[in-house]
Amino acid sequence: MKTFIGHNEARSTDEFIELALGTPLELWLGVEGESDLERAARQAAARDILAEDPDLIDRVSHLAADLLDMIPLHRQRPARRPANRTAVAA
């Protein structure tokens, strides 16, 4: 099954998110091994984008909620209680 955002095909989850947001995913999540200076520049760019497009926050929230609905969350099963045994006191 193919997934399209507008006229663009999303071939991976990352591409889907980037197309839905209109920004690179790395802008919000960062990249492994980035320096403090690179991180500060990335965060400043993200703040500028949010200032120019306040609706982006709503799009990000909706996208995050949709993605969480698609991901099966592993729920821990409650611990099984041992069978109720009655002891007879002597």
Summary of the structure (lengths in Angstrom):
residues: 90
radius of gyration: 22.8
end to end distance: 69.6
largest distance: 80.2
contacts: 144
relative contact order: 0.09
helix: 52%
strand: 7%
